[in-house]
Every structure is written in C-alpha cells, then in structure tokens.
Amino acid sequence: MDLATLRARAPLFLAVFIDIFSFGLMYPLIVALFENGTIVAGYAPSTRDTLLSLAFSLFPIGMFFGASLLGDLSDAVGRRRTLMICMAGLAASYGLMWLALEVGHLWLFFLGRLSSGLMAGTAPIAQASVVDAAPEDRRSAAMAQVVLVNTLGMVAGPAIGGVLGHWDFRLPLGLALALCLLTLVLLRSAHFASDEARRAFSLDWKQPFRLLARVSDRPAIIVPAASFFLFQFGFLIYYTFILIEMQRSYGFTTADLGLFSMVMGLGCAFSSAIGFRYVRAWLGSDKPTALLGLALCGAFLIVSGLPLPAWGQVAVAFLSTASNILAFITLLAAVSSAVDETERGWALGIANAGVALSVFLAGLLTGLLVFLPADVFLIVGGVIVLAGILPGLKLAEPATGTELQDQAAAELR
C-alpha cells in the first residue's frame, strides 16, 4: 500500500481499530466482573451464570439489528457519515457502562451492552469501502489490510482491558469512551470515501429481516455465508468459554485473562501480516486456504478441551487464532465476491449479522455451565468449525483479471 492510500484510509482504519479494540476490551472485563466480590455476595451461582449469559448475549442482539441496518445505510448515505454515527453511539454506550459501575446499577450496564452492539458496524462498512477499490482477484489481499487492523485492536483491547480492569473496572470503559470521541473528531474532517447517496434508505425495525430474506434471491451467497457462520459460531464458543475455563480451572486474574486474550490477538496479527500471505501463495488460491484454515482451527479447538497445562492452553490459543485468519479472510472475501459492488455493504452486513448470531448463541450457552464443564463446550466449538468444511467444499474460486476479460469478450460476441 502506497503512502497516499494509507493516509486516505487512516481514519477508516482507526475506526475499525476502535471497534474491535473496544469489543476485545470487554470480554475479560465481563468474565471478571461477574466473579467480583460484590456480585458473588449478592447472587447465587446459577443467577450469576444467567447474568453472565445476559451480558454476553445483549451485545449481539443489538449487533444483529445494527449490522444489517448500518451496512445498508452506508450504501445509502456514505461510509464516513455512517462511521461517525457508529463512533458517537459507541461513545454513548461506554459512557452508560461506566455510569453503571459508578452508581451500582446493572441494568445500565446491560443497556450499554445492547446499544454498543447496535453501533458495532464499522467492520463491514470498512470492508466494503476497501473492497470497492480492489479488482476481484485482489479482494482477499484488500480484506487482509482491514483484518490486520482488526487484529491490532484485538491484541491491544484485551490486554489493556485486563490490566486496567485489574485495578478498577471503570478505567478501561473510560479509555474506550475517550478513544471513540477522538475517532469521531478525526472522521468529521476525513475524505476517504464519497458520501453520495447510492440508493434510497428508510429506517424500519423489520429491515434486518428483509435484508436476510434477500439472501434467498441471491443463491451465490448461501454457500460462503453458511461456511462463514459455522466457522464463526464454533470459534466464538471457544473464545467465550476459554476465558471462563482459564479463570475457573487455572485461577487466572483479570490481568491474566487480558494477557491471555492478547496472545490470541497476536496469533491473528502474525497470520494477517505474514502467515496468510505465504500460505495463500503456497496453495495458489482462496478455496484451499479457507479449507486448510477451517481444518487446523477446528482441530486446535478440540485440543483445547483436553487436560492441558496452562502453557499448553496459551500455545493452542495462539495456533487456533493464527489458523483462524486463513479461513476468516478468504471466506469473507468469498461472501463479498458473491454480489456486485452496489450490494457489497449488504453482503458484508449479512456476514456481520452471522457473527452477531454466533456471539448471541455462544453467550446463551454460558447458562448451561451449571450442568456441563467449560471444556465440553470447547470441544463442541471445534466440531462446529470442522463442519464448516462441508459447505466450504462448494466454494467458487474468484475469477482472475484475465478470466474476467475473457468473460466480457464472450458477452460482447
């Protein structure tokens, strides 16, 4: 990427960083919060697990509605304006959660979780903006740029959240609020994408369901979306339950959980910056890269459910996220390539809605911890990721530049 392109995309990348940074910041914080002395003293274990499930699940409920609506809105009013809406909403959400801890009202914390999910729409918007400018056979490389920024946020978020939360749960929330406001100011004067209306948009609470229903009219997106959903659902079961396992079975503190999550982020960062490029070049195309990523990631998740020492879990966490990126980038590129550029925001919004549903279902499963140990869920997560290989076998390879020219010539004839 040349310097001019980097400068033009810098505000966009910063918005993506803040989105994933604030998301990663919350996971170790939530796990530790519901094992905090005040909550432990006030609620029975089964009630705490229910509250923990609610804290995890409210975010994706908001994300389900927000992802589709904001993705479609970005196609209608422009990327920059929609990103500004997201940043303002995230700032208000973290302000609510900070206030909840200040005054001791959990309902405010839950409201903040719901609204932060509603505004968590920067990733598909940024992905659509980057992909718009890339030729079809270079979309996975363009997607890798956004994923790299995501992984940097994934490294920093949990580490900072865990360390600051170890001292005071309010500190990481205050930091997230300040960063959102800073990003909002920078986006106001940014010019990385046009803000012309591409098509009309009307606000309707039924819109996410209509957007999902549109999938039936576009069968090309079903296979990559199905593989992506199974992959994300299985991995997010792991991501949710491994933190609980490390705290309850290995005695990790809030800071330890943050650093453990940072190791997962480092696996993503390594694969985004180095590993993906070499594996993609070795295998020659996206489809085998996606299948290899699914196979390795699923296998590592199953291993995490075995009785390993703490250092073994740390190593598996790094390897599972490094292999995760191989599937994440290629499957997301396949989803994007299944539609034309006028619907790319919608397509990536659908993928993000699948992530939201995965987070929601994984969060709900924490309510079963009174019946089953966390390591059972880790193995189940690995099996579900491996199941993503089945639709993955039917993935179509994107056309190269030469193939596209041949297709165009044939149409003209």
C-alpha positions in Angstrom: 0.0 0.0 0.0 1.5 3.4 -1.0 1.7 6.3 1.4 -1.1 8.3 -0.3 -3.5 5.4 0.0 -2.5 4.8 3.7 -3.2 8.5 4.5 -6.6 8.3 2.8 -7.6 5.2 4.7 -6.1 6.1 8.0 -9.3 7.4 9.6 -11.2 4.4 8.3 -8.6 2.0 9.8 -8.7 3.9 13.1 -12.5 3.5 13.3 -12.0 -0.3 12.7 -9.3 -0.4 15.3 -11.6 1.3 17.9 -14.5 -1.0 17.1 -12.5 -4.3 17.7 -10.4 -2.8 20.4 -13.5 -1.9 22.5 -15.0 -5.4 21.7 -11.9 -7.2 22.9 -11.6 -5.0 25.9 -15.0 -6.1 27.2 -14.6 -9.9 27.3 -12.0 -10.3 30.1 -13.8 -7.5 31.9 -17.2 -9.2 31.8 -15.8 -12.6 32.9 -14.1 -10.9 35.9 -16.9 -8.6 36.7 -19.4 -11.5 37.4 -16.8 -13.1 39.6 -16.3 -9.9 41.5 -16.9 -10.0 45.3 -19.9 -7.7 45.3 -21.8 -9.8 42.7 -20.7 -13.1 44.2 -22.1 -12.0 47.5 -25.4 -10.7 46.1 -26.3 -13.6 43.7 -26.4 -17.4 43.7 -24.0 -19.2 41.3 -26.9 -20.1 38.9 -28.1 -16.5 38.9 -24.6 -15.2 38.2 -24.3 -17.6 35.2 -27.6 -16.2 33.9 -26.4 -12.7 34.3 -23.1 -13.5 32.6 -25.1 -15.1 29.7 -27.2 -11.9 29.5 -24.1 -9.7 29.5 -22.7 -11.7 26.6 -26.0 -12.0 24.7 -27.3 -8.4 24.7 -24.4 -7.2 22.6 -25.1 -9.5 19.6 -28.9 -8.8 19.8 -28.0 -5.1 19.2 -25.4 -6.2 16.6 -28.0 -8.3 14.7 -30.1 -5.2 14.0 -27.3 -2.8 13.8 -25.1 -4.8 11.4 -27.7 -5.1 8.6 -29.1 -1.6 9.1 -25.7 0.2 9.2 -24.3 -1.9 6.3 -27.3 -0.9 4.2 -27.2 2.7 5.5 -23.5 3.0 4.4 -24.6 2.2 0.8 -27.3 4.9 1.0 -25.6 7.8 2.7 -21.9 7.1 2.5 -19.2 5.4 4.6 -17.9 8.4 6.5 -21.3 9.5 7.8 -22.2 6.0 8.9 -18.9 5.5 10.7 -19.5 8.8 12.6 -22.9 7.5 13.7 -21.2 4.3 14.9 -18.5 6.2 16.9 -21.0 8.5 18.5 -23.1 5.6 19.5 -20.2 3.6 20.9 -19.1 6.6 23.0 -22.6 6.9 24.5 -22.6 3.2 25.2 -19.4 3.1 27.1 -20.5 6.2 29.0 -23.6 4.2 30.1 -21.5 1.2 31.2 -19.1 3.5 33.1 -22.0 5.2 34.8 -23.5 1.7 35.7 -20.3 0.8 37.6 -20.2 4.2 39.2 -23.7 4.1 40.6 -24.0 0.3 41.0 -26.9 -0.4 38.7 -26.5 -3.5 36.5 -29.4 -2.5 34.2 -27.5 0.4 32.9 -24.6 -1.9 32.2 -26.9 -4.2 30.2 -28.3 -1.2 28.4 -24.8 -0.1 27.4 -24.0 -3.6 26.1 -27.2 -3.6 24.0 -26.5 -0.2 22.5 -22.8 -0.9 21.9 -23.9 -3.9 19.8 -26.3 -1.8 17.8 -23.4 0.6 16.9 -20.8 -2.1 16.2 -21.0 -1.7 12.5 -17.6 -0.3 11.4 -16.1 -3.6 10.3 -18.4 -4.4 7.4 -18.5 -0.7 6.3 -14.7 -0.5 6.2 -14.5 -3.9 4.4 -17.0 -2.7 1.8 -15.1 0.6 1.3 -11.7 -1.2 0.8 -13.2 -3.9 -1.4 -14.9 -1.4 -3.7 -11.5 -0.2 -4.9 -10.0 -3.7 -5.4 -10.2 -5.9 -8.5 -12.0 -9.2 -8.0 -8.8 -11.3 -7.9 -7.2 -9.0 -5.3 -10.1 -8.7 -2.8 -8.7 -11.2 -0.3 -5.5 -9.1 -0.2 -7.5 -5.9 0.3 -9.6 -7.7 3.0 -6.3 -8.7 4.7 -5.5 -5.0 5.3 -8.7 -4.5 7.3 -8.2 -7.8 9.1 -4.7 -6.7 10.1 -6.1 -3.5 11.7 -8.7 -5.7 13.4 -6.0 -7.9 14.9 -4.0 -5.0 16.2 -7.2 -3.9 18.1 -7.7 -7.5 19.2 -4.2 -7.5 20.7 -4.4 -4.2 22.4 -8.1 -4.3 23.6 -8.0 -7.4 25.9 -4.5 -6.6 27.3 -5.4 -3.0 28.2 -8.9 -4.0 29.4 -7.5 -6.8 31.6 -4.6 -4.8 33.1 -6.7 -1.6 33.7 -9.7 -3.7 34.9 -7.4 -5.4 37.4 -7.1 -2.0 39.2 -10.6 -0.6 38.5 -13.3 -1.8 36.2 -14.2 1.8 35.2 -10.7 2.6 33.8 -11.0 0.6 30.5 -14.5 1.9 29.9 -13.4 5.5 30.3 -10.5 4.8 27.9 -12.8 3.3 25.3 -15.1 6.4 25.7 -12.2 8.8 25.1 -10.9 6.9 22.1 -14.4 6.8 20.5 -14.7 10.6 20.9 -11.2 11.2 19.4 -12.1 9.0 16.4 -15.4 10.8 15.9 -13.5 14.2 15.7 -11.0 12.7 13.1 -13.7 11.2 11.0 -15.5 14.6 10.8 -12.8 16.0 8.6 -11.9 12.8 6.7 -12.3 12.3 3.0 -11.6 8.6 2.5 -14.8 7.8 0.7 -17.6 9.7 -1.1 -20.8 10.4 0.7 -23.2 10.5 -2.2 -26.4 8.5 -1.9 -26.2 5.3 -3.9 -29.8 4.2 -3.2 -32.7 5.2 -1.0 -32.9 4.1 2.6 -35.8 4.1 5.0 -35.5 3.2 8.7 -37.6 0.2 9.6 -37.2 -2.3 12.5 -38.2 -5.0 10.1 -35.3 -4.1 7.8 -32.8 -6.7 9.2 -35.3 -9.5 8.5 -35.9 -8.2 5.0 -32.2 -7.9 4.3 -31.8 -11.5 5.5 -34.7 -12.6 3.3 -32.9 -11.1 0.3 -30.4 -14.0 0.6 -33.0 -16.3 -1.0 -32.9 -14.3 -4.2 -29.1 -14.4 -4.3 -28.2 -18.1 -4.1 -24.5 -17.4 -4.8 -24.0 -16.0 -1.3 -25.5 -19.0 0.6 -22.5 -21.3 0.4 -19.8 -18.9 1.6 -22.2 -17.4 4.2 -23.1 -20.9 5.6 -19.4 -21.8 5.9 -18.6 -18.5 7.5 -21.4 -18.8 10.0 -20.4 -22.3 11.1 -16.8 -21.2 11.4 -17.6 -18.1 13.4 -20.1 -19.9 15.7 -17.7 -22.7 16.6 -14.8 -20.2 17.2 -16.9 -17.8 19.3 -17.9 -20.7 21.5 -14.2 -21.3 22.1 -13.5 -17.6 22.6 -16.3 -17.3 25.2 -15.6 -20.5 27.1 -11.8 -20.5 27.1 -11.8 -17.3 29.2 -14.2 -18.9 31.7 -12.1 -22.0 31.7 -8.8 -20.1 32.3 -10.4 -18.3 35.2 -12.2 -21.1 36.9 -9.9 -24.0 36.3 -6.5 -22.2 36.1 -7.1 -19.4 38.5 -6.3 -16.5 36.1 -6.9 -13.0 37.3 -8.4 -10.1 35.3 -5.0 -9.1 34.1 -4.1 -12.7 33.3 -7.3 -13.0 31.2 -6.4 -9.8 29.3 -2.9 -11.1 28.6 -4.2 -14.5 27.5 -6.6 -12.7 25.1 -3.7 -10.7 23.9 -1.9 -13.9 22.9 -4.9 -14.8 20.8 -4.7 -11.4 19.2 -1.0 -11.9 18.5 -1.9 -15.1 16.6 -4.3 -13.2 14.5 -1.7 -10.4 13.9 1.0 -12.9 12.9 -1.2 -14.7 10.4 -2.6 -11.4 9.0 0.8 -9.8 8.5 2.9 -12.9 7.5 1.2 -16.3 7.6 -1.8 -15.6 5.3 0.3 -14.2 2.5 2.7 -17.2 2.5 0.0 -19.9 2.8 -2.1 -18.2 0.1 0.9 -18.1 -2.2 1.8 -21.7 -1.4 -1.8 -23.0 -2.1 -2.4 -20.7 -5.0 -6.0 -19.6 -4.4 -8.6 -18.8 -1.7 -10.6 -22.0 -1.6 -7.8 -24.4 -0.4 -6.6 -21.7 2.0 -10.1 -21.5 3.6 -10.4 -25.2 3.9 -6.9 -25.5 5.5 -7.8 -22.8 7.9 -11.1 -24.5 8.9 -9.4 -27.9 9.4 -6.5 -26.5 11.5 -8.7 -24.2 13.6 -11.2 -26.9 14.3 -8.5 -29.3 15.4 -6.8 -26.9 17.7 -10.2 -26.0 19.4 -10.8 -29.7 20.1 -7.3 -30.0 21.6 -8.1 -27.1 23.9 -10.8 -29.2 25.5 -8.2 -31.7 26.7 -6.5 -31.6 30.1 -3.6 -29.3 29.2 -1.2 -27.3 31.4 -1.7 -23.5 31.4 1.3 -23.0 28.9 -0.3 -25.6 26.6 -3.6 -23.6 26.5 -1.6 -20.4 25.7 0.1 -22.2 22.8 -3.1 -23.6 21.5 -4.7 -20.2 21.8 -2.0 -18.7 19.5 -2.2 -21.5 17.0 -6.0 -21.5 16.9 -6.3 -17.8 16.1 -3.4 -17.9 13.6 -5.2 -20.6 11.6 -8.5 -18.8 12.2 -7.3 -15.9 10.0 -6.7 -18.2 7.0 -10.4 -19.0 6.9 -11.7 -15.6 8.1 -10.1 -13.6 5.3 -10.9 -16.0 2.4 -14.5 -16.7 3.5 -15.2 -13.0 4.0 -13.8 -12.3 0.5 -16.0 -15.1 -0.9 -19.1 -13.5 0.7 -18.1 -10.1 -0.8 -17.5 -11.6 -4.2 -20.9 -13.2 -4.4 -22.6 -9.9 -5.1 -21.9 -6.8 -7.2 -20.4 -3.6 -5.7 -23.8 -1.9 -5.1 -24.7 -4.6 -2.6 -21.3 -5.2 -1.0 -22.3 -3.3 2.1 -25.4 -5.5 2.4 -23.4 -8.8 1.9 -20.8 -7.9 4.5 -23.6 -6.8 6.8 -25.1 -10.2 6.4 -21.7 -11.8 7.3 -21.6 -9.5 10.4 -25.1 -10.4 11.3 -23.9 -14.1 11.2 -21.2 -13.1 13.7 -23.8 -11.4 15.9 -25.9 -14.5 15.9 -22.8 -16.6 16.7 -21.9 -14.3 19.7 -25.5 -14.5 20.9 -25.8 -18.3 20.8 -22.3 -18.7 22.4 -23.4 -16.3 25.1 -26.6 -18.2 25.8 -24.6 -21.4 26.2 -22.9 -20.0 29.3 -26.2 -20.5 31.1 -25.5 -24.3 30.8 -22.3 -24.1 32.9 -24.3 -25.3 35.9 -24.8 -28.6 34.1 -21.6 -29.0 31.9 -18.0 -28.0 32.4 -16.4 -25.4 30.0 -14.1 -27.9 28.3 -17.1 -29.8 26.8 -18.1 -26.6 25.0 -14.5 -26.1 23.7 -14.7 -29.5 22.0 -18.2 -28.8 20.6 -16.8 -25.5 19.2 -14.1 -27.3 17.4 -16.5 -29.8 15.9 -18.7 -27.0 14.6 -15.7 -25.3 12.9 -14.9 -28.6 11.2 -18.5 -28.8 10.0 -17.9 -25.5 8.1 -15.7 -27.5 5.7 -18.8 -29.2 4.2 -20.2 -26.0 2.6 -16.6 -24.8 2.1 -16.0 -27.6 -0.4 -18.6 -26.0 -2.7 -16.9 -22.6 -2.7 -16.3 -21.0 -6.1 -12.9 -19.6 -6.9 -13.0 -15.9 -7.8 -12.2 -15.1 -11.4 -8.8 -13.6 -12.2 -8.4 -10.4 -14.2 -7.7 -12.4 -17.4 -10.8 -14.6 -16.9 -12.9 -11.5 -16.3 -11.7 -10.1 -19.6 -12.5 -13.3 -21.4 -16.0 -13.4 -19.9 -16.6 -9.8 -21.0 -15.4 -10.5 -24.6 -17.7 -13.6 -24.8 -20.6 -11.4 -23.7 -19.9 -8.8 -26.3 -19.7 -11.6 -29.0 
